[in-house]
Amino acid sequence: MYEFLKGHGTENDFVLLPDPDGSVHGDLSAQEMAERVRALCDRRAGIGGDGVLRVVRQGEGWFMDYRNADGSVSEMCGNGIRVFARYLVDEGLATSPIPVDTRDGIKVLTVEGDLITADMGTPRVLGDSKVGVPGHTWSAQHVDMGNPHAVAFVDSLDDAGTLLEAPEHDPATYPHGVNVEFVVRRGERHVAMRVHERGSGETRSCGTGACAVMVAAAVADGVPNPPTEDVAYRVDVPGGTLTVTWTADDRVLLTGPAVIVARGTASL
């Protein structure tokens, strides 16, 4: 038996595994850990989640060992890291601002009441690619937020279809897969999106995806890269609303809620 918690950020949900000294899950092989993650994330036979956040102490700080629902390792998760920070604050393990190490380097999080802001670092705009679903193909903006994204502007979010399968993409551009965002404009500096996350399928929200969408929208709107002043966009996702700010010093700040909703023990 081992402890778990369940949390979400704009309904992008995660199983948290407290493992400060690595003694609970750290001795598992890569295959065994992948199997455990898949079991935990199973929405019928497990707890259910879009991914697993293992909470590991690293020196005087913390490391977020993030894995997708299929057990694959991911570099970064914008909603997940806010849930991670919420857990640390609620448990009295850290105070804001909180540096959290990830496979994409250290991210600093600021907690202000119900909202948590994650400094997601500097975006990389890498050119155009193409994505497709049955019956549709679009040009997509390749944006790297520590993990790869393909951002396609569409006439309607319904055009993305069921997203039960990963959208078609160029394997040469994205050799390790890609998160694909479908975006419509709602108003000035206001967009809405759906996302298919590699390793998880369609999710209710994607933090790094919202950041990539904001950057792609800003560049399309003529904002310089990097901006000469701070620029903020509202990004609506099926699970709520996020605010993404691209700063004049070329940092992307992701702001939104994060909550812990349950805790218990598991034998999965």
C-alpha positions in Angstrom: 0.0 0.0 0.0 1.2 3.5 -0.7 -0.2 7.1 -0.3 -1.8 9.0 -3.2 -3.6 12.3 -3.7 -5.8 13.4 -6.6 -5.8 17.0 -7.9 -6.6 19.0 -11.0 -5.8 22.3 -12.7 -8.7 23.4 -14.9 -9.9 19.7 -14.9 -6.6 18.4 -16.2 -6.3 15.8 -13.5 -3.4 14.0 -11.9 -2.5 11.3 -9.3 0.2 12.6 -6.9 2.5 10.1 -5.3 4.4 11.5 -2.3 7.9 9.8 -2.4 10.3 12.3 -0.8 13.2 10.0 -0.4 12.5 7.8 -3.4 11.9 4.7 -1.2 8.3 4.0 -2.3 8.5 4.0 -6.1 12.2 4.8 -6.8 13.4 1.2 -7.0 10.9 0.2 -9.7 12.3 -0.5 -13.2 11.2 1.8 -16.0 8.7 -0.9 -17.2 7.3 -1.4 -13.7 6.9 2.3 -13.1 5.1 2.6 -16.5 2.8 -0.2 -15.5 2.0 1.4 -12.2 1.2 4.7 -13.8 -1.1 3.1 -16.4 -2.9 1.3 -13.5 -3.3 4.4 -11.5 -4.6 6.5 -14.4 -7.1 3.9 -15.6 -10.5 5.6 -15.2 -12.4 2.4 -14.7 -10.0 0.0 -12.9 -7.8 2.6 -11.2 -8.0 6.1 -9.7 -8.2 7.9 -13.0 -6.0 10.7 -14.3 -4.3 12.4 -17.2 -0.9 11.7 -15.7 1.1 11.0 -12.5 3.1 13.5 -10.5 5.7 11.8 -8.3 6.9 14.2 -5.5 10.6 13.7 -4.9 12.9 15.7 -2.6 16.0 16.9 -4.4 18.6 18.5 -2.2 16.8 21.4 -0.4 14.1 21.5 -3.0 11.7 19.3 -5.0 11.7 17.4 -8.3 8.5 16.7 -10.3 8.7 13.3 -11.9 5.9 13.6 -14.4 4.5 10.7 -16.5 1.7 10.6 -19.0 -1.3 8.3 -18.5 0.2 5.7 -20.8 3.3 5.5 -18.6 5.6 7.5 -20.9 7.9 10.1 -19.4 7.3 13.8 -20.3 9.5 16.8 -19.9 7.0 19.2 -18.5 3.3 19.8 -17.5 2.0 23.3 -16.9 -1.2 22.3 -15.1 0.5 19.5 -13.3 3.2 21.7 -11.8 0.6 24.0 -10.4 -1.1 21.1 -8.7 2.4 20.0 -7.5 2.9 23.4 -6.0 -0.6 23.4 -4.4 0.3 20.1 -2.7 3.6 21.5 -1.3 1.9 24.6 0.1 -1.0 22.8 1.6 1.3 20.3 3.3 3.6 23.0 4.6 6.5 21.7 2.6 7.2 24.9 0.8 6.3 28.6 0.7 5.9 30.9 -2.3 7.8 31.5 -4.5 8.6 27.8 -5.0 11.4 26.5 -7.3 10.5 23.1 -8.7 12.9 21.0 -10.8 11.6 19.2 -13.9 13.0 17.5 -16.9 12.8 20.9 -18.6 14.8 22.6 -15.8 13.7 24.6 -12.8 10.4 26.4 -12.8 9.4 29.0 -10.2 5.8 29.1 -9.0 4.0 31.9 -7.2 0.9 31.2 -5.1 -1.6 33.9 -4.6 -4.8 32.6 -3.0 -6.6 30.2 -5.3 -4.4 31.1 -8.3 -0.9 29.8 -9.0 1.5 31.3 -11.6 4.2 29.2 -13.1 7.1 30.7 -14.9 7.3 28.4 -17.9 10.5 29.8 -19.4 11.3 31.1 -22.8 9.2 29.8 -25.8 10.8 28.7 -29.0 8.8 29.3 -32.3 10.2 26.8 -34.7 8.2 27.3 -37.9 5.3 25.6 -39.7 4.2 22.0 -39.8 1.0 20.2 -40.7 -1.6 18.3 -38.7 -4.7 16.5 -39.7 -7.7 14.5 -38.6 -10.1 12.5 -40.9 -11.5 15.0 -43.4 -9.3 18.0 -42.4 -5.7 19.1 -42.7 -4.3 22.4 -41.3 -1.0 24.3 -41.2 0.3 24.4 -37.7 2.7 26.5 -35.8 5.5 24.5 -34.1 6.1 25.9 -30.6 8.4 24.3 -28.1 7.6 25.0 -24.4 10.1 22.4 -23.2 7.8 19.9 -24.9 6.6 20.0 -28.5 3.4 21.6 -29.7 1.6 22.0 -33.0 -0.9 24.8 -32.9 -3.6 24.9 -35.6 -6.1 27.7 -36.0 -9.5 26.3 -37.2 -12.9 27.6 -38.1 -14.6 25.6 -35.4 -13.4 23.4 -32.5 -15.8 20.8 -33.7 -13.6 20.4 -36.8 -11.1 18.5 -34.7 -13.6 15.6 -34.5 -13.5 13.0 -31.7 -9.8 13.1 -31.1 -9.9 9.5 -30.0 -6.8 8.9 -32.1 -3.7 11.1 -32.2 -3.9 13.7 -35.1 -1.7 13.1 -38.1 1.6 14.9 -37.9 5.1 14.9 -39.5 7.2 12.3 -37.7 10.4 13.9 -39.0 9.4 17.2 -37.3 8.1 15.5 -34.1 10.1 12.2 -33.7 8.8 11.7 -30.2 5.2 12.7 -30.8 3.5 16.0 -30.3 0.8 17.8 -28.4 -1.7 19.2 -30.9 -3.9 22.2 -30.2 -6.9 23.3 -32.2 -7.7 27.0 -31.7 -10.5 29.5 -32.4 -10.5 33.2 -31.7 -13.1 34.5 -29.3 -12.1 38.2 -29.2 -9.2 40.5 -28.8 -6.4 38.6 -27.1 -8.9 35.8 -26.2 -8.8 32.3 -27.7 -10.3 28.9 -27.0 -8.7 25.6 -27.6 -9.0 21.8 -27.6 -6.0 19.6 -27.2 -4.8 16.1 -27.9 -1.9 15.3 -25.6 0.7 12.8 -26.6 0.5 9.8 -24.2 -2.9 10.9 -22.7 -5.3 11.7 -25.6 -7.8 14.6 -25.5 -7.7 16.3 -22.1 -9.8 19.0 -20.5 -6.8 21.3 -20.4 -3.1 21.5 -21.1 -0.9 24.1 -19.5 2.1 24.0 -21.8 -0.5 23.8 -24.7 -2.2 27.0 -23.5 1.2 28.7 -23.4 2.0 27.5 -26.9 -1.4 28.6 -28.2 -0.9 32.1 -26.7 2.6 32.5 -28.3 1.3 31.3 -31.6 -1.7 33.7 -31.4 0.5 36.6 -30.4 2.9 36.0 -33.2 0.0 35.8 -35.7 -1.3 39.1 -34.2 2.0 40.8 -35.0 3.4 40.8 -31.5 7.3 40.9 -31.8 9.2 37.8 -30.8 10.2 38.5 -28.0 7.6 41.2 -27.1 8.6 44.8 -26.3 6.1 44.9 -23.5 4.2 42.3 -21.4 1.3 40.8 -23.4 -1.5 38.7 -21.8 -4.1 36.5 -23.4 -7.1 34.7 -22.0 -7.1 31.0 -23.1 -10.4 29.1 -22.6 -10.1 25.3 -22.3 -12.9 22.8 -21.8 -12.1 22.7 -18.1 -12.0 26.4 -17.4 -9.9 29.5 -18.1 -6.2 30.2 -18.0 -4.3 33.5 -18.3 -1.0 33.4 -20.2 1.4 36.3 -20.2 4.4 36.7 -22.5 6.8 39.1 -20.9 9.1 41.7 -22.3 12.1 39.6 -21.0 10.8 36.6 -23.0 9.3 34.5 -20.3 5.9 32.9 -20.5 3.8 33.0 -17.3 0.9 30.6 -16.9 -1.8 31.5 -14.3 -4.7 29.4 -13.2 -6.3 27.5 -10.3 -5.1 24.2 -8.9 -6.8 22.1 -6.2 -6.3 18.8 -4.3 -9.6 16.9 -4.2 -8.9 13.6 -2.5 -6.3 11.5 -0.8 -6.0 7.8 0.3 -3.9 4.7 -0.1 -3.6 2.5 -3.2 -2.3 -1.0 -3.9 -2.3 -0.6 -7.7 
